[in-house]
Structures are given as C-alpha cells and as structure tokens.
Amino acid sequence: MRNPPNEPLGSDSFDLQAGKGGKPSPAEAAPERRCILTGRVALRETMLRLAIAPDGTVMPDPRAQAPGRGAWIGVSRPALEEAMAKGHLRGALARGFKGAALTVPDDLPERAEAALTRSFTDRLGLEWRTGNLIAGSDRIAEKARGGRVHWLAHASDAGEDGSRKLDQAWRVGQDEEGSGMRGIRLPLDRAGLSVALGRENVVHLALTDRAAAGRVSALLARLLHFLGRDHGVAPPGPEPAEAAS
C-alpha cells in the first residue's frame, strides 16, 4: 500500500515520497508525491491518489487508504479529462505498472470530483458533530466579532449582503479591518451543505477551532484545485500558513 515516510522515489511504484538516495526528505513531516501526468512533485495532501484495484480498475482514493498499488495526480479536472482523451493517463499508468492490465473508467473525472467532495463534506459533518463547526448568521457573527472564528465560508448561492456582514464581523474580530479578508465561497450550495450536516438551510459556516480549520482547509484546497478554482480564491483567514499546519 503506502510506503514509509523516508522511502525514496523509485521507478517501480508511484506510491513513494520524493526523497532521493535513501536520505530523509526535507518534507519528512509532510510527505511529497510525484504527479504521473506532469512529473511535478508536490505535497501529498494537495494531490489525489488513484488506487489500482486487483482487477486493474483505476479508482479515485481521496483518503489514500485503499490497499494495493496506486498513482498520484495533481491536475485539475479539465486537465485530467484532456489527458484521458489523448491517452496520456493510460500511457503513464502503463509505464508505471508494466504488464498490468488496467481499466480506466470513462467517468473517472466525475468519480474523482464526487470522491473529493464527499471527503470534504464528511469532514464538515465530523467537525459539526464534535462542536467545532457552527452555522447560523447570528451565532457566527457573535463568535466572529469575539475573535473566535478561524475559518469562515459561504454556500455558493449565499446572498451577497449576508456574506458581507459576516465577513465584516470576522475582520473586526481578527483586527483585520480594511484588509479585504473574507470567507471563502464554497463549491456547494445550501442544499448540499444542508445534506452534509443533516439540518435545513445551511448557508454560512464557521470553525471555532484552529486545528479543525487546518483540517477542513486542506481538504477544501484539494477539491478546489481539482475544480480549477484554486487561483484567485480569497484565503480562509489572516494566517493561512498557520491554519494549514
């Protein structure tokens, strides 16, 4: 399945970290992987693992927990669709897993997006059940003005007026007035968020725990990257590097 953190890259598997010569990688605490399509090395948490089932079927594995061999991609959905149309994905997999009979489903991009979305919404549900995630404009505004919100987000169909008011309350609480800091617009509408949390009319969300904000932000960043929306997206807070730690 997955390899130890210090194992170097090799030509026999794509489930390896980007160290060389048997020496620990500088990113030992944050393992790296190489994209089979671009050759670029990036943090594993920003990429998507493709699991290779025993029958050779290629499937998305967003939690990187499926048994067996796998490969990593760090491209957007449009880029993946293009790579599949041109045969580049099949070629890269064939080179990496010589002799294996692989089946790449035509709807792999759709399955990948659904899997990444499910991984993100499952995390939201978990943070909700543990009390780290809150909803409701009045409650969020109160916590935000008190400096207790570390991550703020709005449904894709949230009203601009309500979003602006919460953004302003957050800036006040974080002493970031005039900075333009604002909550992130999610790739899910209020119906999708309501299903994820099991309650009605979820429009705005906030995390009051810094570690939880890091966990949610990492999964959201992976989803947004796959959707091609990671450029020009407002950061989730004034200290994105700390939130991602």
Backbone bond lengths (Angstrom), bond angles and torsions (degrees), N, CA, C in turn:
res aa  C-N    CA-C-N  psi(-1)  N-CA   C-N-CA  omega(-1)  CA-C   N-CA-C  phi
1 M - - - 1.446 - - 1.509 109.23 -
2 R 1.362 117.08 -112.61 1.448 118.90 -179.89 1.513 110.45 -90.39
3 N 1.314 117.36 156.44 1.445 121.65 -174.53 1.520 111.01 -102.01
4 P 1.352 117.69 159.54 1.457 121.03 178.87 1.520 111.02 -57.08
5 P 1.357 117.94 153.85 1.461 121.12 -174.14 1.515 114.92 -57.54
6 N 1.344 118.47 -30.57 1.459 120.38 -174.07 1.515 113.80 -96.70
7 E 1.313 118.27 6.44 1.460 119.89 -176.85 1.517 110.41 -73.67
8 P 1.356 117.44 133.43 1.460 120.43 -176.76 1.512 112.65 -75.46
9 L 1.320 114.68 164.83 1.459 119.92 174.97 1.517 110.30 -66.97
10 G 1.285 115.72 143.99 1.447 120.12 176.82 1.503 109.62 -143.14
11 S 1.322 117.70 168.58 1.458 120.81 -177.74 1.520 112.44 -85.05
12 D 1.361 116.70 -6.38 1.454 118.48 -174.13 1.517 113.35 -93.08
13 S 1.306 118.31 -7.10 1.460 119.76 -179.07 1.505 109.98 -156.83
14 F 1.348 116.21 148.57 1.456 120.74 175.78 1.520 110.85 -97.65
15 D 1.317 118.74 -1.23 1.455 122.53 -179.40 1.530 110.48 -91.86
16 L 1.326 117.07 45.18 1.444 120.30 -175.82 1.517 111.91 -126.00
17 Q 1.350 115.33 157.49 1.456 120.45 179.16 1.517 110.36 -85.45
18 A 1.331 116.79 158.44 1.452 121.56 -173.21 1.511 113.37 -86.81
19 G 1.311 118.36 41.95 1.442 120.64 171.31 1.514 109.03 -90.93
20 K 1.322 119.25 171.77 1.465 121.75 -179.81 1.529 109.53 -139.19
21 G 1.328 113.93 151.52 1.448 119.68 172.84 1.515 114.39 66.24
22 G 1.314 118.42 18.97 1.447 120.32 178.90 1.508 113.67 78.28
23 K 1.333 118.29 2.08 1.461 121.34 -179.35 1.521 109.65 -89.88
24 P 1.346 115.77 149.82 1.467 118.18 178.52 1.511 111.51 -59.68
25 S 1.314 116.39 140.35 1.454 121.45 177.47 1.507 109.71 -74.18
26 P 1.373 118.91 148.21 1.454 121.08 174.61 1.519 111.34 -58.69
27 A 1.326 117.11 -23.52 1.460 120.94 -179.36 1.523 110.57 -98.63
28 E 1.356 116.18 37.09 1.454 120.38 -175.49 1.525 111.94 -54.87
29 A 1.332 116.26 -38.63 1.460 119.48 -179.00 1.529 111.37 -78.29
30 A 1.310 116.97 -16.51 1.463 121.93 179.65 1.519 107.64 -134.80
31 P 1.330 118.76 86.31 1.462 122.92 -174.12 1.524 112.75 -55.43
32 E 1.328 114.51 147.49 1.460 121.49 179.42 1.527 109.85 -112.69
33 R 1.319 114.39 157.14 1.461 120.39 176.60 1.526 108.86 -137.52
34 R 1.325 116.12 159.90 1.457 121.46 179.69 1.521 109.71 -105.60
35 C 1.325 116.47 129.99 1.460 121.93 178.44 1.518 109.05 -71.19
36 I 1.327 117.05 128.71 1.460 119.97 -176.96 1.532 111.88 -72.33
37 L 1.331 116.95 -16.37 1.461 119.98 -177.65 1.521 112.81 -93.82
38 T 1.325 117.17 -37.53 1.465 120.56 -176.36 1.518 113.11 -106.90
39 G 1.329 117.39 -20.13 1.457 121.15 -175.96 1.516 112.97 80.18
40 R 1.321 117.25 -2.29 1.465 120.25 -179.25 1.518 110.60 -76.80
41 V 1.323 115.52 143.57 1.457 122.34 177.57 1.522 108.45 -100.21
42 A 1.336 116.12 134.82 1.462 120.79 -179.63 1.515 108.87 -148.92
43 L 1.329 116.01 168.67 1.451 120.38 177.19 1.526 109.55 -59.34
44 R 1.314 115.01 138.04 1.464 120.30 -177.90 1.523 111.70 -57.16
45 E 1.331 116.77 -36.11 1.466 119.98 -175.98 1.523 113.01 -68.12
46 T 1.341 116.89 -13.43 1.467 119.86 178.40 1.521 112.05 -94.87
47 M 1.334 117.27 -3.76 1.454 121.07 -173.97 1.525 111.23 -114.62
48 L 1.323 114.77 169.61 1.463 121.58 179.73 1.520 109.33 -115.26
49 R 1.308 115.83 129.53 1.463 120.22 176.71 1.520 109.35 -87.40
50 L 1.319 115.14 136.19 1.454 122.10 171.71 1.520 107.39 -104.37
51 A 1.312 116.36 118.32 1.457 120.78 -179.34 1.526 110.01 -87.97
52 I 1.324 115.90 142.89 1.456 121.86 178.02 1.527 107.81 -105.47
53 A 1.323 116.29 108.23 1.461 120.99 -178.38 1.528 110.11 -69.28
54 P 1.333 117.18 161.50 1.474 120.34 179.05 1.525 113.30 -54.78
55 D 1.335 117.52 -30.45 1.461 119.14 179.92 1.531 112.30 -87.54
56 G 1.348 117.13 5.90 1.456 121.43 176.71 1.518 115.00 90.63
57 T 1.333 117.91 0.32 1.461 120.50 179.35 1.527 110.33 -73.62
58 V 1.324 115.82 133.52 1.457 121.86 179.44 1.521 108.73 -93.30
59 M 1.339 116.20 124.20 1.457 121.14 -175.74 1.529 110.42 -134.02
60 P 1.335 118.40 149.22 1.465 120.34 176.08 1.524 110.47 -69.23
61 D 1.325 115.99 140.88 1.465 122.06 -179.95 1.535 108.00 -133.65
62 P 1.333 117.98 75.19 1.462 121.03 -172.49 1.523 114.70 -62.39
63 R 1.327 117.59 -26.39 1.464 120.28 178.93 1.526 112.51 -90.54
64 A 1.329 116.27 -2.49 1.471 121.72 179.90 1.529 111.25 52.45
65 Q 1.314 116.34 44.40 1.459 121.01 -177.72 1.520 113.29 -123.08
66 A 1.311 117.57 -6.00 1.461 119.29 -178.66 1.529 110.00 -67.70
67 P 1.320 118.33 140.23 1.470 120.82 179.39 1.522 111.29 -70.57
68 G 1.301 115.44 163.91 1.462 120.44 177.79 1.513 112.59 91.20
69 R 1.319 114.21 -170.77 1.453 120.25 -176.94 1.515 111.46 -79.14
70 G 1.319 114.70 162.12 1.455 118.54 -179.56 1.515 111.53 -157.20
71 A 1.311 115.52 170.83 1.462 122.88 177.81 1.522 107.09 -138.34
72 W 1.329 116.19 160.13 1.461 120.79 -175.00 1.527 110.78 -120.48
73 I 1.330 115.57 140.04 1.464 120.37 175.28 1.531 108.72 -128.84
74 G 1.323 115.01 146.54 1.456 120.48 -179.89 1.514 111.21 -129.45
75 V 1.327 116.36 34.96 1.464 120.91 -176.14 1.524 110.23 -112.03
76 S 1.317 115.81 166.38 1.453 121.23 177.86 1.526 110.28 -78.41
77 R 1.328 115.90 169.29 1.454 119.88 178.68 1.532 111.95 -61.32
78 P 1.351 119.16 -45.07 1.465 118.18 177.45 1.529 112.56 -58.70
79 A 1.333 116.63 -39.21 1.466 119.80 179.57 1.527 110.77 -67.72
80 L 1.324 117.08 -37.94 1.463 120.45 177.55 1.521 110.81 -65.41
81 E 1.331 116.47 -42.36 1.461 120.27 178.52 1.523 110.96 -61.67
82 E 1.330 116.36 -40.40 1.461 120.16 178.79 1.529 110.51 -66.58
83 A 1.345 115.98 -42.18 1.467 120.03 179.96 1.527 110.77 -63.16
84 M 1.318 117.12 -36.20 1.463 119.89 177.99 1.522 110.65 -70.67
85 A 1.323 116.79 -41.33 1.463 120.26 -178.71 1.523 111.60 -63.27
86 K 1.323 116.80 -34.75 1.468 121.32 -178.43 1.522 112.82 -90.50
87 G 1.330 117.35 -1.86 1.463 120.78 179.20 1.507 114.14 81.74
88 H 1.343 117.68 7.51 1.465 120.16 -176.99 1.528 112.22 -69.47
89 L 1.331 117.01 -37.97 1.466 118.90 -179.94 1.521 110.61 -65.75
90 R 1.326 116.39 -46.51 1.466 119.16 179.23 1.530 111.04 -61.54
91 G 1.335 115.61 -38.94 1.452 119.02 179.24 1.522 112.63 -65.13
92 A 1.346 116.43 -42.39 1.464 120.48 179.95 1.524 110.45 -64.90
93 L 1.319 116.99 -41.59 1.463 120.60 178.51 1.524 111.26 -66.35
94 A 1.318 116.33 -39.19 1.467 120.12 -179.76 1.519 110.82 -64.52
95 R 1.340 116.44 -38.36 1.469 119.82 178.32 1.521 111.24 -68.37
96 G 1.336 115.80 -36.89 1.462 119.05 -177.82 1.511 113.30 -76.52
97 F 1.318 116.56 -33.41 1.456 121.14 -177.43 1.517 108.92 -121.27
98 K 1.298 116.30 69.79 1.463 122.67 -175.18 1.531 110.86 -60.37
99 G 1.319 114.09 131.71 1.456 120.03 177.33 1.513 114.38 87.21
100 A 1.330 117.16 -10.08 1.467 119.42 -179.21 1.522 110.28 -83.73
101 A 1.317 116.30 139.35 1.459 121.34 175.90 1.519 108.25 -89.21
102 L 1.328 116.00 105.06 1.457 121.36 -174.43 1.523 111.66 -104.84
103 T 1.318 116.12 145.25 1.457 122.56 175.91 1.518 108.50 -122.15
104 V 1.332 117.15 117.44 1.457 121.83 178.91 1.527 108.03 -102.54
105 P 1.333 119.09 109.95 1.472 120.97 -178.95 1.528 111.29 -60.59
106 D 1.313 116.75 141.55 1.457 120.42 179.09 1.523 112.11 -61.42
107 D 1.332 116.47 -29.22 1.458 119.74 -178.34 1.528 112.58 -97.04
108 L 1.327 117.95 25.25 1.463 121.28 -179.83 1.531 112.19 -56.07
109 P 1.351 120.11 -44.80 1.470 119.34 178.36 1.529 112.84 -58.61
110 E 1.329 115.92 -40.97 1.468 119.83 178.81 1.524 110.59 -65.41
111 R 1.326 116.21 -42.13 1.460 119.80 178.66 1.523 110.79 -65.04
112 A 1.322 116.78 -38.28 1.465 120.81 179.90 1.525 110.74 -64.05
113 E 1.325 116.60 -45.44 1.469 119.79 178.88 1.528 110.67 -62.37
114 A 1.318 116.72 -42.59 1.466 120.39 179.78 1.526 110.77 -64.00
115 A 1.333 116.94 -39.77 1.463 120.81 -179.19 1.522 111.28 -67.87
116 L 1.331 117.28 -41.77 1.463 120.95 178.79 1.527 110.77 -66.82
117 T 1.321 116.26 -39.18 1.459 120.15 177.69 1.516 110.60 -64.49
118 R 1.325 116.35 -43.24 1.466 120.61 179.46 1.532 110.72 -63.77
119 S 1.317 117.30 -39.60 1.456 120.62 178.45 1.530 110.75 -61.17
120 F 1.347 115.72 -41.13 1.457 120.68 179.38 1.531 111.37 -68.34
121 T 1.330 117.72 -47.08 1.460 120.16 -178.08 1.530 111.86 -68.52
122 D 1.333 116.88 -32.56 1.458 119.46 175.92 1.527 110.32 -62.63
123 R 1.335 116.28 -40.10 1.465 120.55 178.53 1.525 110.31 -65.58
124 L 1.342 116.73 -40.90 1.466 119.69 176.86 1.532 109.95 -59.21
125 G 1.319 115.96 -44.24 1.459 119.96 179.86 1.516 112.11 -61.83
126 L 1.333 116.51 -39.69 1.460 120.22 179.47 1.526 110.93 -66.67
127 E 1.340 116.29 -44.36 1.471 119.22 179.09 1.523 110.73 -65.56
128 W 1.328 116.90 -31.45 1.460 120.77 176.82 1.530 110.59 -65.52
129 R 1.312 115.43 -44.89 1.465 119.23 -177.95 1.527 112.23 -68.07
130 T 1.329 117.45 -28.76 1.462 120.41 179.31 1.526 112.82 -87.07
131 G 1.333 116.63 -3.96 1.451 119.86 176.34 1.509 115.49 89.53
132 N 1.321 118.07 3.14 1.467 120.64 179.98 1.526 112.31 -80.54
133 L 1.319 117.03 -25.42 1.463 122.44 -177.19 1.523 109.58 -103.68
134 I 1.340 115.72 132.45 1.455 119.94 179.09 1.528 109.27 -125.10
135 A 1.331 115.79 157.59 1.458 122.11 179.22 1.525 107.81 -136.86
136 G 1.334 115.54 169.39 1.455 119.95 -179.48 1.521 110.47 97.57
137 S 1.310 116.60 123.08 1.466 121.30 -174.21 1.521 112.93 -57.33
138 D 1.326 117.63 -46.62 1.469 120.43 -176.33 1.521 111.80 -63.40
139 R 1.331 116.00 -44.82 1.466 119.38 -178.98 1.524 111.06 -67.14
140 I 1.329 116.63 -42.12 1.461 119.78 179.23 1.521 110.69 -63.58
141 A 1.340 116.96 -43.07 1.469 120.37 -179.66 1.524 111.23 -60.43
142 E 1.323 116.91 -41.59 1.461 120.68 179.27 1.523 111.50 -62.57
143 K 1.329 116.39 -48.11 1.466 120.62 179.99 1.523 110.94 -66.40
144 A 1.337 116.12 -38.10 1.465 120.05 -178.21 1.523 111.07 -65.03
145 R 1.321 117.01 -46.47 1.470 120.22 179.77 1.526 111.83 -64.21
146 G 1.318 115.91 -26.36 1.461 119.75 178.10 1.512 113.61 -85.36
147 G 1.348 117.88 4.14 1.455 121.11 178.11 1.510 114.26 75.20
148 R 1.330 117.15 22.78 1.464 120.48 -175.49 1.523 112.95 -107.60
149 V 1.313 118.12 9.78 1.462 121.79 177.62 1.522 109.52 -105.32
150 H 1.326 116.26 126.47 1.471 121.79 -179.24 1.523 112.19 -108.40
151 W 1.315 117.65 -7.80 1.474 122.28 -179.81 1.517 107.45 -157.82
152 L 1.325 115.73 130.79 1.463 120.88 -178.20 1.521 108.62 -131.51
153 A 1.326 116.52 136.65 1.463 120.15 -177.87 1.521 110.13 -145.52
154 H 1.337 114.72 154.81 1.453 121.89 -179.45 1.522 109.66 -128.15
155 A 1.319 116.54 145.27 1.462 121.20 175.52 1.526 109.49 -62.00
156 S 1.311 116.05 155.95 1.468 119.88 -177.90 1.516 112.29 -62.05
157 D 1.339 116.76 -26.06 1.455 120.03 -179.95 1.532 112.59 -106.94
158 A 1.328 116.97 20.81 1.465 120.90 177.60 1.524 110.09 -68.38
159 G 1.315 116.68 145.45 1.454 120.99 178.23 1.518 111.71 -68.64
160 E 1.329 116.21 143.49 1.463 120.73 -177.93 1.524 111.38 -64.09
161 D 1.316 117.78 -38.58 1.457 120.63 -176.58 1.523 111.28 -64.21
162 G 1.332 116.71 -48.25 1.458 120.10 178.95 1.513 112.40 -63.74
163 S 1.323 116.74 -38.96 1.467 120.65 178.96 1.514 110.81 -64.81
164 R 1.342 117.12 -42.97 1.465 120.70 -179.32 1.529 111.46 -62.34
165 K 1.326 116.97 -39.74 1.464 120.06 -179.82 1.525 111.51 -63.56
166 L 1.322 116.36 -42.33 1.458 119.64 178.63 1.528 111.07 -69.85
167 D 1.322 116.89 -38.18 1.470 120.19 176.57 1.520 110.55 -59.08
168 Q 1.329 116.11 -43.19 1.455 120.90 -179.76 1.532 111.21 -65.07
169 A 1.323 116.91 -42.21 1.460 120.38 177.88 1.522 110.84 -61.79
170 W 1.320 116.24 -37.70 1.469 120.90 179.06 1.522 110.67 -66.62
171 R 1.322 116.51 -43.39 1.464 119.51 179.33 1.528 111.10 -62.80
172 V 1.310 116.37 -38.56 1.466 119.77 178.23 1.527 110.06 -62.76
173 G 1.314 116.89 -47.03 1.453 120.93 -178.53 1.517 113.78 -66.26
174 Q 1.327 116.46 -28.60 1.461 120.91 -179.88 1.529 112.08 -95.22
175 D 1.346 116.90 4.59 1.459 122.15 -177.17 1.526 110.62 55.34
176 E 1.346 114.58 44.03 1.463 121.67 -178.24 1.525 111.04 -120.86
177 E 1.327 117.14 28.05 1.455 120.27 -179.93 1.526 110.73 -60.54
178 G 1.329 115.24 135.83 1.454 120.56 -178.68 1.513 113.97 84.97
179 S 1.345 117.58 -3.12 1.470 120.75 -176.93 1.520 112.92 -83.62
180 G 1.346 116.90 -19.74 1.455 119.27 -175.61 1.515 112.97 82.23
181 M 1.330 117.70 2.09 1.459 120.98 178.36 1.532 109.84 -58.73
182 R 1.316 116.78 136.73 1.446 120.58 -178.32 1.518 110.45 -150.72
183 G 1.315 114.65 161.69 1.457 119.68 177.21 1.515 111.20 -68.64
184 I 1.307 115.47 156.82 1.462 120.47 -176.36 1.530 110.21 -85.61
185 R 1.309 116.10 142.71 1.470 122.06 176.82 1.527 107.53 -86.11
186 L 1.308 116.83 117.18 1.457 121.73 -175.26 1.525 112.07 -78.61
187 P 1.330 117.49 155.63 1.471 121.07 176.12 1.525 111.59 -83.93
188 L 1.323 116.93 27.14 1.463 122.84 179.64 1.519 108.32 -133.25
189 D 1.329 116.69 139.93 1.456 119.51 177.18 1.531 109.60 -86.76
190 R 1.339 115.83 179.96 1.460 119.34 -176.24 1.527 112.29 -64.27
191 A 1.316 116.93 -29.35 1.470 119.46 177.88 1.523 110.74 -66.35
192 G 1.336 116.28 -43.96 1.460 120.22 178.88 1.516 112.26 -64.36
193 L 1.334 116.85 -41.17 1.463 120.73 179.34 1.530 110.34 -67.84
194 S 1.316 116.61 -37.00 1.461 120.27 179.78 1.521 110.80 -64.09
195 V 1.330 116.89 -40.68 1.460 120.77 177.10 1.531 110.09 -64.46
196 A 1.333 117.03 -41.57 1.460 121.53 -177.63 1.528 111.57 -62.28
197 L 1.317 116.83 -37.24 1.458 120.50 -176.43 1.520 113.54 -99.44
198 G 1.331 117.20 -7.97 1.443 119.97 178.74 1.512 113.77 69.61
199 R 1.332 117.12 32.78 1.460 120.92 176.18 1.520 109.16 -144.00
200 E 1.306 117.35 164.89 1.451 120.87 -173.37 1.523 112.90 -87.35
201 N 1.331 114.18 148.72 1.462 123.47 170.16 1.523 113.92 51.63
202 V 1.334 115.98 56.63 1.467 120.96 175.01 1.527 108.01 -87.16
203 V 1.326 116.07 114.36 1.466 121.00 -176.06 1.522 111.65 -114.56
204 H 1.321 117.18 -41.27 1.466 122.40 -178.67 1.522 109.08 -123.81
205 L 1.336 116.03 144.55 1.462 121.81 -179.80 1.514 109.64 -133.67
206 A 1.337 115.93 150.01 1.465 120.43 176.45 1.519 109.30 -147.23
207 L 1.318 115.63 147.19 1.458 122.06 176.64 1.521 108.67 -111.09
208 T 1.324 115.37 131.20 1.461 120.37 -177.97 1.523 112.29 -102.59
209 D 1.316 116.72 4.31 1.466 122.05 179.14 1.526 108.90 -118.51
210 R 1.320 116.71 128.17 1.470 120.45 -175.18 1.527 111.97 -64.82
211 A 1.322 116.96 -42.65 1.466 119.44 -179.91 1.523 110.87 -64.38
212 A 1.321 116.65 -39.20 1.462 120.61 177.73 1.518 110.46 -63.57
213 A 1.336 116.72 -38.25 1.460 120.48 177.72 1.520 110.81 -60.92
214 G 1.323 116.89 -37.66 1.458 120.23 177.28 1.515 112.34 -66.23
215 R 1.319 116.50 -41.46 1.469 120.48 -179.55 1.523 111.08 -64.89
216 V 1.310 116.29 -46.35 1.458 120.51 -178.99 1.523 111.34 -67.97
217 S 1.338 116.56 -41.49 1.462 120.86 -179.05 1.521 111.59 -61.03
218 A 1.340 117.01 -38.79 1.464 120.56 -178.52 1.531 110.46 -64.26
219 L 1.330 117.63 -44.01 1.461 120.83 179.89 1.525 111.29 -69.23
220 L 1.329 116.40 -38.27 1.454 119.56 178.51 1.520 110.81 -66.50
221 A 1.332 117.30 -39.93 1.459 120.56 179.75 1.523 110.93 -61.31
222 R 1.326 117.26 -39.28 1.470 120.81 179.01 1.522 110.89 -65.47
223 L 1.341 115.65 -42.33 1.461 120.11 178.83 1.526 111.02 -65.02
224 L 1.325 117.34 -46.14 1.464 121.02 -179.47 1.523 111.39 -63.70
225 H 1.330 116.63 -36.64 1.469 119.64 177.85 1.520 110.00 -63.28
226 F 1.325 116.62 -43.50 1.464 119.42 179.83 1.524 110.79 -65.26
227 L 1.316 116.55 -32.76 1.464 120.76 178.82 1.527 112.46 -80.65
228 G 1.331 116.77 -4.86 1.458 120.72 -179.06 1.510 113.25 75.59
229 R 1.340 116.59 26.33 1.454 121.03 -175.95 1.521 113.21 -115.05
230 D 1.317 117.36 16.58 1.464 118.08 -176.13 1.516 113.06 -83.96
231 H 1.328 118.71 -8.88 1.460 121.36 178.29 1.517 109.47 -96.71
232 G 1.320 115.04 131.34 1.455 119.84 177.60 1.512 113.69 79.17
233 V 1.345 117.84 12.21 1.455 121.12 177.65 1.514 108.65 -90.83
234 A 1.314 117.35 132.30 1.457 121.33 -179.41 1.519 109.79 -61.96
235 P 1.343 118.87 137.22 1.454 121.43 178.36 1.518 110.64 -63.79
236 P 1.348 118.36 153.00 1.445 121.11 -176.00 1.509 114.22 -72.00
237 G 1.290 119.65 -10.52 1.448 121.06 -179.06 1.498 111.85 -170.84
238 P 1.348 117.14 -179.37 1.458 120.33 -177.11 1.508 113.81 -74.69
239 E 1.363 117.50 -14.64 1.441 120.42 -177.86 1.518 110.25 -131.38
240 P 1.372 118.07 68.76 1.463 120.00 -175.22 1.507 113.55 -61.28
241 A 1.350 118.42 -34.14 1.446 120.57 -178.24 1.523 110.05 -65.34
242 E 1.354 116.40 -41.40 1.446 119.77 180.00 1.508 111.26 -69.38
243 A 1.336 116.19 -38.06 1.463 119.78 -178.62 1.507 111.41 -64.91
244 A 1.337 117.53 -28.89 1.457 121.23 -177.56 1.508 112.55 -84.90
245 S 1.341 117.48 -6.14 1.446 120.43 -176.36 1.519 110.83 -73.60
